Amino acid sequence: MPKVEIQEQGFYGLDASTDMIAESGFAILLSDPAMVVSYHAEGKENAISLPAGTLKKDDFFRLSKLTRNIKIDGLSGVIDELDAELPMAEAGRFLTEQGLRVEVREDGSVDESGDDPQAPVYIDFLDYYVRGLTYKLIRQPETKRSKKFVEMVAEFLSKTRQYDHPH
């Protein structure tokens, strides 16, 4: 189990999660290293988190060598109150742009149709991203913000177009 005090380079907990990510076929991306310790203690050893510092392209490349499937838990939105992209949203966007299949856990939703009635529901990151920006605009419409958000989505779409993948 990873120790929170140690300053790791890249995704926190990735070294300890390598085998389980390969075995399960996906990584769970969390916002906080302390959550990784909890997930690992619960047996979810494919959990990793963003580091305290910035991620480099090599970090994303290393993760993409282990899996092409990322599930994000704990994403609370796309932008902050100053309209800056949140670090988890930025990581999800970048991973999607690199052709990985990124999904976001929908808070409070469970899949009652499956074998496990408490299984969380995950939605496509691109859908989550667009919905998050749209929701912000509906709540606080403003022409300048609208233009910025449309440009953010357009840029994201232009980078993902080459990776069109089925859901």
Contact map, one row per residue, 1 for C-alpha under 8 A:
11100000000000010000000000000000000010011000000000000000000000000000000000000000000000000000000000000000000000000000000000000000000000000000000000000000000000000000000
11110000000010010000000000000000000110000000000000000000000000000000000000000000000000000000000000000000000000000000000000000000000000000000000000000000000000000000000
11111100000000000000000000000000000010000000000000000000000000000000000000000000000000000000000000000000000000000000000000000000000000000000000000000000000000000000000
01111110000000000000000000000000110010000000000000000000000000000000000000000000000000000000000000000000000000000000000000000000000000000000000000000000000000000000000
00111110000000000000000000000000000000000000000000000000000000000000000000000000000000000000000000000000000000000000000000000000000000000000000000000000000000000000000
00111111000000000000000000000000000000000000000000000000000000000000000000000000000000000000000000000000000000000000000000000000000000000000000000000000000000000000000
00011111100000000000000000000000000000000000000000000000000000000000000000000000000000000000000000000000000000000000000000000000000000000000000000000000000000000000000
00000111111110000000000000000000000000000000000000100000000000000000000000000000000000000000000000000000000000000000000000000000000000000000000000000000000000000000000
00000011111100000000000000000000000000000000000000100000000000000000000000000000000000000000000000000000000000000000000000000000000000000000000000000000000000000000000
00000001111101000000000000000000000000000000000001100111001000000000000000000000000000000000000000000000000000000000000000000000000000000000000000000000000000000000000
00000001111111000000000000000000000000000000000111100010001000000000000000000000000000000000000000000000000000000000000000000000000000000000000000000000000000000000000
00000001111111000000000000000000100100000000000111100000000000000000000000000000000000000000000000000000000000000000000000000000000000000000000000000000000000000000000
01000001001111111000000000000000100100000000001110000000000000000000000000000000000000000000000000000000000000000000000000000000000000000000000000000000000000000000000
00000000011111111100000000000000000000000000001100000000000000100000000000000000000000000000000000000000000000000000000000000000000000000000000000000000000000000000000
00000000000011111100000000000000000000000000000000000000000000000000000000000000000000000000000000000000000000000000000000000000000000000000000000000000000000000000000
11000000000011111110000000000000000000000000100000000000000000000000000000000000000000000000000000000000000000000000000000000000000000000000000000000000000000000000000
00000000000011111111100000000000000000000000111100000000000000000000000000000000000000000000000000000000000000000000000000000000000000000000000000000000000000000000000
00000000000001111111110000000000000000000000010000000000000000000100000000000000000000000000000000000000000000000000000000000000000000000000000000000000000000000000000
00000000000000011111111000000000000000000000010000000000000000000000000000000000000000000000000000000000000000000000000000000000000000000000000000000000000000000000000
00000000000000001111111100000000000000000000110000000000000000000000000000000000000000000000000000000000000000000000000000000000000000000000000000000000000000000000000
00000000000000001111111111100000000000000000110000000000000000000110000000000000000000000000000000000000000000000000000000000000000000000000000000000000000000000000000
00000000000000000111111111000000000000000000000000000000000000000110000000000000000000000000000000000000000000000000000000000000000000000000000000000000000000000000000
00000000000000000011111110000000000000000000000000000000000000000000000000000000000000000000000000000000000000000000000000000000000000000000000000000000000000000000000
00000000000000000001111111100000000000000000010000000000000000000000000000000000000000000000000000000000000000000000000000000000000000000000000000000000000000000000000
00000000000000000000111111100000000000000000000000000000000000000011100000000000000000000000000000000000000000000000000000000000000000000000000000000000000000000000000
00000000000000000000110111110000000000000000010000000000000000000011111000000000000000000000000000000000000000000000000000000000000000000000000000000000000000000000000
00000000000000000000100111111000000000000000011100000000000000000010111000000000000000000000000000000000000000000000000000000000000000000000000000000000000000000000000
00000000000000000000000001111100000000000000011100000000000000000000011110000000000000000000000000000000000000000000000000000000000000000000000000000000000000000000000
00000000000000000000000000111110000000000000001111000000000000000000011110000000000000000000000000000000000000000000000000000000000000000000000000000000000000000000000
00000000000000000000000000011111101100000000001111000000000000000000000111100000000000000000000000000000000000000000000000000000000000000000000000000000000000000000000
00000000000000000000000000001111101000000000000011000000000000000000000011100000000000010000000000000000000000000000000000000000000000000000000000000000000000000000000
00000000000000000000000000000111111100000000000011000000000000000000000000000000000000000000000000000000000000000000000000000000000000000000000000000000000000000000000
00010000000110000000000000000111111110000000000111100000000000000000000000000000000000000000000000000000000000000000000000000000000000000000000000000000000000000000000
00010000000000000000000000000001111111000000000000000000000000000000000000000000000000000000000000000000000000000000000000000000000000000000000000000000000000000000000
00000000000000000000000000000111111111100000000000000000000000000000000000000000000000000000000000000000000000000000000000000000000000000000000000000000000000000000000
01000000000110000000000000000101111111110000001110000000000000000000000000000000000000000000000000000000000000000000000000000000000000000000000000000000000000000000000
11110000000000000000000000000000111111111000000000000000000000000000000000000000000000000000000000000000000000000000000000000000000000000000000000000000000000000000000
00000000000000000000000000000000011111111100000000000000000000000000000000000000000000000000000000000000000000000000000000000000000000000000000000000000000000000000000
00000000000000000000000000000000001111111111101000000000000000000000000000000000000000000000000000000000000000000000000000000000000000000000000000000000000000000000000
10000000000000000000000000000000000111111111111000000000000000000000000000000000000000000000000000000000000000000000000000000000000000000000000000000000000000000000000
10000000000000000000000000000000000011111111100000000000000000000000000000000000000000000000000000000000000000000000000000000000000000000000000000000000000000000000000
00000000000000000000000000000000000001111111000000000000000000000000000000000000000000000000000000000000000000000000000000000000000000000000000000000000000000000000000
00000000000000000000000000000000000000111111100000000000000000000000000000000000000000000000000000000000000000000000000000000000000000000000000000000000000000000000000
00000000000000000000000000000000000000111111111000000000000000000000000000000000000000000000000000000000000000000000000000000000000000000000000000000000000000000000000
00000000000000011001100000000000000000111011111000000000000000000000000000000000000000000000000000000000000000000000000000000000000000000000000000000000000000000000000
00000000000000001111100101110000000000010001111100000000000000000000000000000000000000000000000000000000000000000000000000000000000000000000000000000000000000000000000
00000000000011001000000000111100000100110001111110000000000000000000000000000000000000000000000000000000000000000000000000000000000000000000000000000000000000000000000
00000000001111001000000000111100100100000000011111000000000000000000000000000000000000000000000000000000000000000000000000000000000000000000000000000000000000000000000
00000000001110000000000000001111100100000000001111100000000000000000000000000000000000000000000000000000000000000000000000000000000000000000000000000000000000000000000
00000000011100000000000000001111100000000000000111110010000000000000000000000000000000010000000000000000000000000000000000000000000000000000000000000000000000000000000
00000001111100000000000000000000100000000000000011111110000000000000000000000000000000000000000000000000000000000000000000000000000000000000000000000000000000000000000
00000000000000000000000000000000000000000000000001111100000000000000000000000000000000000000000000000000000000000000000000000000000000000000000000000000000000000000000
00000000000000000000000000000000000000000000000000111110000000000000000000000000000000000000000000000000000000000000000000000000000000000000000000000000000000000000000
00000000010000000000000000000000000000000000000000111111000000000000000000000000000000000000000000000000000000000000000000000000000000000000000000000000000000000000000
00000000011000000000000000000000000000000000000001101111101100000000000000000000000000000000000000000000000000000000000000000000000000000000000000000000000000000000000
00000000010000000000000000000000000000000000000000000111111100000000000000000000000000000000000000000000000000000000000000000000000000000000000000000000000000000000000
00000000000000000000000000000000000000000000000000000011111110000000000000000000000000000000000000000000000000000000000000000000000000000000000000000000000000000000000
00000000000000000000000000000000000000000000000000000001111111000000000000000000000000000000000000000000000000000000000000000000000000000000000000000000000000000000000
00000000011000000000000000000000000000000000000000000011111111100000000000000000000000000000000000000000000000000000000000000000000000000000000000000000000000000000000
00000000000000000000000000000000000000000000000000000011111111110000000000000000000000000000001000000000000000000000000000000000000000000000000000000000000000000000000
00000000000000000000000000000000000000000000000000000000111111111000000000000000000000000000000000000000000000000000000000000000000000000000000000000000000000000000000
00000000000000000000000000000000000000000000000000000000011111111100000000000000000000000000000000000000000000000000000000000000000000000000000000000000000000000000000
00000000000001000000000000000000000000000000000000000000001111111110000000000000000000000000000000000000000000000000000000000000000000000000000000000000000000000000000
00000000000000000000000000000000000000000000000000000000000111111111000000000000000000000000000000010000000000000000000000000000000000000000000000000000000000000000000
00000000000000000000000000000000000000000000000000000000000011111111000000000000000000000000000000000000000000000000000000000000000000000000000000000000000000000000000
00000000000000000100110000000000000000000000000000000000000001111111000000000000000000000000000000000000000000000000000000000000000000000000000000000000000000000000000
00000000000000000000110011100000000000000000000000000000000000111111110000000000000000000000000000000000000000000000000000000000000000000000000000000000000000000000000
00000000000000000000000011000000000000000000000000000000000000011111110000000000000000000000000000111000000000000000000000000000000000000000000000000000000000000000000
00000000000000000000000011100000000000000000000000000000000000000011111000000000000000000000000000011100000000000000000000000000000000000000000000000000000000000000000
00000000000000000000000001111000000000000000000000000000000000000011111100000000000000000000000000011110000000000000000000000000000000000000000000000000000000000000000
00000000000000000000000001111000000000000000000000000000000000000000111110000000000000000000000000000111100000000000000001000000000000000000000000000000000000000000000
00000000000000000000000000011100000000000000000000000000000000000000011111100000000000000001000000000111100000000000000000000000000000000000000000000000000000000000000
00000000000000000000000000011110000000000000000000000000000000000000001111100000000000000000000000000001100000000000000000000000000000000000000000000000000000000000000
00000000000000000000000000000110000000000000000000000000000000000000000111110000000000000000000000000000101000000000000000000000000000000000000000000000000000000000000
00000000000000000000000000000110000000000000000000000000000000000000000111111100000000011000000000000001100000000000000000000000000000000000000000000000000000000000000
00000000000000000000000000000000000000000000000000000000000000000000000001111100000000000000000000000000000000000000000000000000000000000000000000000000000000000000000
00000000000000000000000000000000000000000000000000000000000000000000000000111111000001001000000000000000000000000000000000000000000100000000000000000000000000000000000
00000000000000000000000000000000000000000000000000000000000000000000000000111111000011001000000000000000000000000000000000000000100110000000000000000000000000000000000
00000000000000000000000000000000000000000000000000000000000000000000000000001111111111001000000000000000000000000000000000000000000010000000000000000000000000000000000
00000000000000000000000000000000000000000000000000000000000000000000000000001111111111000000000000000000000000000000000000000000000000000000000000000000000000000000000
00000000000000000000000000000000000000000000000000000000000000000000000000000011111100000000000000000000000000000000000000000000000000000000000000000000000000000000000
00000000000000000000000000000000000000000000000000000000000000000000000000000011111100000000000000000000000000000000000000000000000000000000000000000000000000000000000
00000000000000000000000000000000000000000000000000000000000000000000000000000011111110000000000000000000000000000000000000000000000000000000000000000000000000000000000
00000000000000000000000000000000000000000000000000000000000000000000000000000011111111000000000000000000000000000000000000000000000000000000000000000000000000000000000
00000000000000000000000000000000000000000000000000000000000000000000000000000111001111101100000000000000000000000000000000000000000000000000000000000000000000000000000
00000000000000000000000000000000000000000000000000000000000000000000000000001111000111111100000000000000000000000000000000000000000000000000000000000000000000000000000
00000000000000000000000000000000000000000000000000000000000000000000000000000000000011111110000000000000000000000000000000000000000000000000000000000000000000000000000
00000000000000000000000000000010000000000000000001000000000000000000000000100000000001111111000000000000000000000000000000000000000000000000000000000000000000000000000
00000000000000000000000000000000000000000000000000000000000000000000000000101110000011111111100000000000000000000000000000000000100000000000000000000000000000000000000
00000000000000000000000000000000000000000000000000000000000000000000000000000000000011111111110000000000000000000000000000000000000000000000000000000000000000000000000
00000000000000000000000000000000000000000000000000000000000000000000000000000000000000111111111000000000000000000000000000000000000000000000000000000000000000000000000
00000000000000000000000000000000000000000000000000000000000000000000000100000000000000011111111100000100000000000000000000001000000000000000000000000000000000000000000
00000000000000000000000000000000000000000000000000000000000000000000000000000000000000001111111110000000000000000000000000001100000000000000000000000000000100000000000
00000000000000000000000000000000000000000000000000000000000000000000000000000000000000000111111111000000000000000000000000000000000000000000000000000000000000000000000
00000000000000000000000000000000000000000000000000000000000100000000000000000000000000000011111111111100000000000000000000000000000000000000000000000000000000000000000
00000000000000000000000000000000000000000000000000000000000000000000000000000000000000000001111111111100000000000000000000001100000000000000000000000000000000010000000
00000000000000000000000000000000000000000000000000000000000000000000000000000000000000000000111111110000000000000000000000000000000000000000000000000000000100110010000
00000000000000000000000000000000000000000000000000000000000000000000000000000000000000000000011111110000000000000000000000000000000000000000000000000000000000010010000
00000000000000000000000000000000000000000000000000000000000000000001000000000000000000000000001111111000000000000000000000000000000000000000000000000000000000010010000
00000000000000000000000000000000000000000000000000000000000000010001110000000000000000000000001111111100000000000000000000000000000000000000000000000000000000000000000
00000000000000000000000000000000000000000000000000000000000000000001110000000000000000000000001100111110000000000000000000010000000000000000000000000000000000000000100
00000000000000000000000000000000000000000000000000000000000000000000111100000000000000000001001100011111000000000000000000011000000000000000000000000000000000000000000
00000000000000000000000000000000000000000000000000000000000000000000011100000000000000000000000000001111100000000000000001111000000000000000000000000000000000000000000
00000000000000000000000000000000000000000000000000000000000000000000001110100000000000000000000000000111110000000000000001111001000000000000000000000000000000000000000
00000000000000000000000000000000000000000000000000000000000000000000001111100000000000000000000000000011111000000000000111100000000000000000000000000000000000000000000
00000000000000000000000000000000000000000000000000000000000000000000000000000000000000000000000000000001111110000000000111100000000000000000000000000000000000000000000
00000000000000000000000000000000000000000000000000000000000000000000000001000000000000000000000000000000111110000000000000000000000000000000000000000000000000000000000
00000000000000000000000000000000000000000000000000000000000000000000000000000000000000000000000000000000011111000000000100000000000000000000000000000000000000000000000
00000000000000000000000000000000000000000000000000000000000000000000000000000000000000000000000000000000011111100000000110000000000000000000000000000000000000000000000
00000000000000000000000000000000000000000000000000000000000000000000000000000000000000000000000000000000000111110000111110000000000000000000000000000000000000000000000
00000000000000000000000000000000000000000000000000000000000000000000000000000000000000000000000000000000000011111101111110000000000000000000000000000000000000000000000
00000000000000000000000000000000000000000000000000000000000000000000000000000000000000000000000000000000000001111111111000000000000000000000000000000000000000000000000
00000000000000000000000000000000000000000000000000000000000000000000000000000000000000000000000000000000000000111110100000000000000000000000000000000000000000000000000
00000000000000000000000000000000000000000000000000000000000000000000000000000000000000000000000000000000000000111111101000000000000000000000000000000000000000000000000
00000000000000000000000000000000000000000000000000000000000000000000000000000000000000000000000000000000000000011111100000000000000000000000000000000000000000000000000
00000000000000000000000000000000000000000000000000000000000000000000000000000000000000000000000000000000000000110111111000000000000000000000000000000000000000000000000
00000000000000000000000000000000000000000000000000000000000000000000000000000000000000000000000000000000000001111111111000000000000000000000000000000000000000000000000
00000000000000000000000000000000000000000000000000000000000000000000000000000000000000000000000000000000000001110001111100000000000000000000000000000000000000000000000
00000000000000000000000000000000000000000000000000000000000000000000000000000000000000000000000000000000000001110101111110000000000000000000000000000000000000000000000
00000000000000000000000000000000000000000000000000000000000000000000000000000000000000000000000000000000110111100000011111000000000000000000000000000000000000000000000
00000000000000000000000000000000000000000000000000000000000000000000000000000000000000000000000000000000110011100000001111100000000000000000000000000000000000000000000
00000000000000000000000000000000000000000000000000000000000000000000001000000000000000000000000000000011110000000000000111110000000000000000000000000000000000000000000
00000000000000000000000000000000000000000000000000000000000000000000000000000000000000000000000000000011110000000000000011111011000000000000000000000000000000000000000
00000000000000000000000000000000000000000000000000000000000000000000000000000000000000000000000000001111000000000000000001111111000000000000000000000000000000000000001
00000000000000000000000000000000000000000000000000000000000000000000000000000000000000000001100100000111000000000000000000111111100000000000000000000000000000000000000
00000000000000000000000000000000000000000000000000000000000000000000000000000000000000000000100100000000000000000000000000011111110000000000000000000000000000000000000
00000000000000000000000000000000000000000000000000000000000000000000000000000000000000000000000000000000000000000000000000111111111000000000000000000000000000000000000
00000000000000000000000000000000000000000000000000000000000000000000000000000000000000000000000000000001000000000000000000111111111100000000000000000000000000000000000
00000000000000000000000000000000000000000000000000000000000000000000000000000100000000001000000000000000000000000000000000001111111110000000000000000000100000000000000
00000000000000000000000000000000000000000000000000000000000000000000000000000000000000000000000000000000000000000000000000000111111111000000000000000000100000000000000
00000000000000000000000000000000000000000000000000000000000000000000000000000000000000000000000000000000000000000000000000000011111111100000000000000000000000000000000
00000000000000000000000000000000000000000000000000000000000000000000000000001100000000000000000000000000000000000000000000000001111111110000000000000000000000000000000
00000000000000000000000000000000000000000000000000000000000000000000000000000110000000000000000000000000000000000000000000000000111111111000000000001000000000000000000
00000000000000000000000000000000000000000000000000000000000000000000000000000000000000000000000000000000000000000000000000000000011111111100000000000000000000000000000
00000000000000000000000000000000000000000000000000000000000000000000000000000000000000000000000000000000000000000000000000000000001111111110000000000000000000000000000
00000000000000000000000000000000000000000000000000000000000000000000000000000000000000000000000000000000000000000000000000000000000111111111100000000000000000000000000
00000000000000000000000000000000000000000000000000000000000000000000000000000000000000000000000000000000000000000000000000000000000011111111110011000000000000000000000
00000000000000000000000000000000000000000000000000000000000000000000000000000000000000000000000000000000000000000000000000000000000001111111100000000000000000000000000
00000000000000000000000000000000000000000000000000000000000000000000000000000000000000000000000000000000000000000000000000000000000000111111100000000000000000000000000
00000000000000000000000000000000000000000000000000000000000000000000000000000000000000000000000000000000000000000000000000000000000000011111110000000000000000000000000
00000000000000000000000000000000000000000000000000000000000000000000000000000000000000000000000000000000000000000000000000000000000000011111111011000000000000000000000
00000000000000000000000000000000000000000000000000000000000000000000000000000000000000000000000000000000000000000000000000000000000000001001111111000000000000000000000
00000000000000000000000000000000000000000000000000000000000000000000000000000000000000000000000000000000000000000000000000000000000000000000111111100000000000000000000
00000000000000000000000000000000000000000000000000000000000000000000000000000000000000000000000000000000000000000000000000000000000000000000011111110000000000000000000
00000000000000000000000000000000000000000000000000000000000000000000000000000000000000000000000000000000000000000000000000000000000000001000111111111000000000000000000
00000000000000000000000000000000000000000000000000000000000000000000000000000000000000000000000000000000000000000000000000000000000000001000111111111100000000000000000
00000000000000000000000000000000000000000000000000000000000000000000000000000000000000000000000000000000000000000000000000000000000000000000001111111110000000000000000
00000000000000000000000000000000000000000000000000000000000000000000000000000000000000000000000000000000000000000000000000000000000000000000000111111111000000000000000
00000000000000000000000000000000000000000000000000000000000000000000000000000000000000000000000000000000000000000000000000000000000010000000000011111111100000000000000
00000000000000000000000000000000000000000000000000000000000000000000000000000000000000000000000000000000000000000000000000000000000000000000000001111111110000000000000
00000000000000000000000000000000000000000000000000000000000000000000000000000000000000000000000000000000000000000000000000000000000000000000000000111111111000000000000
00000000000000000000000000000000000000000000000000000000000000000000000000000000000000000000000000000000000000000000000000000000000000000000000000011111111100000000000
00000000000000000000000000000000000000000000000000000000000000000000000000000000000000000000000000000000000000000000000000000000110000000000000000001111111110000000000
00000000000000000000000000000000000000000000000000000000000000000000000000000000000000000000000000000000000000000000000000000000000000000000000000000111111111000000000
00000000000000000000000000000000000000000000000000000000000000000000000000000000000000000000000000000000000000000000000000000000000000000000000000000011111111100000000
00000000000000000000000000000000000000000000000000000000000000000000000000000000000000000000100010000000000000000000000000000000000000000000000000000001111111110000000
00000000000000000000000000000000000000000000000000000000000000000000000000000000000000000000000000000000000000000000000000000000000000000000000000000000111111111000000
00000000000000000000000000000000000000000000000000000000000000000000000000000000000000000000000000000000000000000000000000000000000000000000000000000000011111111000000
00000000000000000000000000000000000000000000000000000000000000000000000000000000000000000000000010000000000000000000000000000000000000000000000000000000001111111100000
00000000000000000000000000000000000000000000000000000000000000000000000000000000000000000000000111100000000000000000000000000000000000000000000000000000000111111111000
00000000000000000000000000000000000000000000000000000000000000000000000000000000000000000000000000000000000000000000000000000000000000000000000000000000000011111111000
00000000000000000000000000000000000000000000000000000000000000000000000000000000000000000000000000000000000000000000000000000000000000000000000000000000000000111111000
00000000000000000000000000000000000000000000000000000000000000000000000000000000000000000000000011100000000000000000000000000000000000000000000000000000000000011111100
00000000000000000000000000000000000000000000000000000000000000000000000000000000000000000000000000000000000000000000000000000000000000000000000000000000000000011111110
00000000000000000000000000000000000000000000000000000000000000000000000000000000000000000000000000001000000000000000000000000000000000000000000000000000000000000011111
00000000000000000000000000000000000000000000000000000000000000000000000000000000000000000000000000000000000000000000000000000000000000000000000000000000000000000001111
00000000000000000000000000000000000000000000000000000000000000000000000000000000000000000000000000000000000000000000000000010000000000000000000000000000000000000000111
